[in-house]
Amino acid sequence: MNVDSVDEADKLLKGLPLGQANLLTFELMPIGPLLPLGML
């Protein structure tokens, strides 16, 4: 997902129908840009 924070992603995913019914669990972790791509 392209969001500013893990909390924002969690809020969006929990707003989906399966998230509201507690049928899915999510493990979210922040990642940054891939550094080798800057050398292209």
Backbone as CSV, one residue per row, in Angstrom:
resi,resn,N_x,N_y,N_z,CA_x,CA_y,CA_z,C_x,C_y,C_z
1,MET,0.831,-1.173,0.000,0.000,0.000,0.000,0.877,1.237,0.000
2,ASN,0.412,2.259,-0.606,1.141,3.511,-0.637,0.471,4.481,0.334
3,VAL,0.863,4.392,1.606,0.318,5.262,2.651,1.477,5.864,3.434
4,ASP,1.149,6.840,4.263,2.187,7.544,5.017,2.594,6.836,6.296
5,SER,1.732,5.961,6.839,2.071,5.312,8.101,1.437,3.927,8.178
6,VAL,1.967,3.116,9.079,1.428,1.783,9.318,0.023,1.897,9.897
7,ASP,-0.199,2.907,10.737,-1.531,3.092,11.337,-2.591,3.386,10.287
8,GLU,-2.224,4.164,9.284,-3.164,4.479,8.211,-3.503,3.222,7.404
9,ALA,-2.508,2.401,7.119,-2.748,1.143,6.398,-3.638,0.215,7.217
10,ASP,-3.383,0.141,8.524,-4.193,-0.703,9.408,-5.641,-0.243,9.409
11,LYS,-5.854,1.050,9.481,-7.211,1.608,9.481,-7.939,1.283,8.175
12,LEU,-7.235,1.409,7.050,-7.845,1.116,5.748,-8.205,-0.365,5.617
13,LEU,-7.315,-1.244,6.043,-7.565,-2.676,5.925,-8.684,-3.137,6.853
14,LYS,-8.744,-2.565,8.039,-9.812,-2.925,8.970,-11.166,-2.382,8.523
15,GLY,-11.168,-1.433,7.617,-12.410,-0.883,7.078,-13.020,-1.737,5.986
16,LEU,-12.255,-2.684,5.452,-12.772,-3.581,4.419,-13.731,-4.600,5.040
17,PRO,-14.659,-5.152,4.249,-15.645,-6.084,4.802,-15.047,-7.259,5.574
18,LEU,-14.028,-7.907,5.049,-13.442,-9.044,5.763,-12.684,-8.594,7.007
19,GLY,-12.159,-7.392,6.990,-11.490,-6.846,8.162,-12.486,-6.494,9.258
20,GLN,-13.644,-5.991,8.868,-14.682,-5.658,9.840,-15.243,-6.912,10.502
21,ALA,-15.310,-8.016,9.758,-15.828,-9.272,10.292,-14.755,-10.059,11.045
22,ASN,-13.554,-9.492,11.165,-12.422,-10.148,11.831,-12.099,-11.506,11.218
23,LEU,-12.217,-11.608,9.895,-11.895,-12.843,9.192,-10.468,-12.841,8.647
24,LEU,-9.822,-11.702,8.664,-8.442,-11.592,8.191,-7.587,-10.928,9.254
25,THR,-6.356,-11.333,9.315,-5.390,-10.648,10.170,-4.272,-10.117,9.282
26,PHE,-3.657,-9.062,9.722,-2.633,-8.415,8.921,-1.389,-8.214,9.761
27,GLU,-0.242,-8.390,9.136,1.029,-8.038,9.751,1.640,-6.948,8.885
28,LEU,1.686,-5.761,9.395,2.130,-4.608,8.625,3.503,-4.159,9.096
29,MET,4.346,-3.787,8.148,5.666,-3.262,8.488,6.029,-2.168,7.486
30,PRO,6.617,-1.106,7.967,7.008,-0.029,7.058,8.246,-0.421,6.257
31,ILE,8.254,-0.032,5.009,9.438,-0.215,4.165,9.723,1.094,3.463
32,GLY,10.936,1.293,3.098,11.330,2.514,2.412,11.648,2.224,0.961
33,PRO,12.076,3.214,0.257,12.458,3.002,-1.147,13.662,2.067,-1.233
34,LEU,13.714,1.310,-2.294,14.840,0.402,-2.519,16.030,1.223,-3.009
35,LEU,17.104,1.190,-2.260,18.265,2.031,-2.581,18.908,1.704,-3.916
36,PRO,19.036,0.441,-4.344,19.665,0.185,-5.638,18.912,0.796,-6.818
37,LEU,17.611,1.032,-6.662,16.864,1.625,-7.766,17.320,3.053,-8.059
38,GLY,17.898,3.719,-7.073,18.386,5.074,-7.292,19.598,5.135,-8.198
39,MET,20.277,3.999,-8.391,21.457,3.972,-9.252,21.102,3.758,-10.719
40,LEU,19.845,3.489,-11.017,19.457,3.268,-12.429,19.439,4.528,-13.217
